[in-house]
Amino acid sequence: MNENSLTCLRLLSDSYSLCKVSEEFDISSVSDQIFCTIKESGVTTLIYKQNQNTVNHFLEISHGWNALRIEAKLDFSQSGILYSIISPLSKAKISILVVSTFDTDYIFFKEKDSEKALSTLRFAGYQII
């Protein structure tokens, strides 16, 4: 059972895709479709709702991702919260992608692993809503 009090995770209803675009790509052309943008040197990664139109200018695309959101506002002084969620997933051999915001974290996993991921987290003491 999870020992911290933050045991509620929300399964987001959308499916997501991750894509890589070059630095020259005009992100504003798809801004209404984007969940998250991660800008690195020379490349940008977008996470967007899969049911949206795709753009032919993506360099690489990975479709079929689900996401969980930690249903609590997290404080920067708290530690171990994300680890307590991803540790059971790692032990179950479920690959993830984590996106952290100022207030909370999102855990992405492939749709093909959805049932296994959710049952693993329930067994670890998390409530999935």
Protein Blocks (a to p, Z undefined) as FASTA:
>chain_A
ZZbfblcccddfbdcddddddfklcfklmmmmpfbdcddehiacddddfkbccdfkbfbd
cehiacdddfbdcdfkbghklmmmmmmmmmnopacdddddfkbccddddfklmmmmmmmm
mmnopacZZ
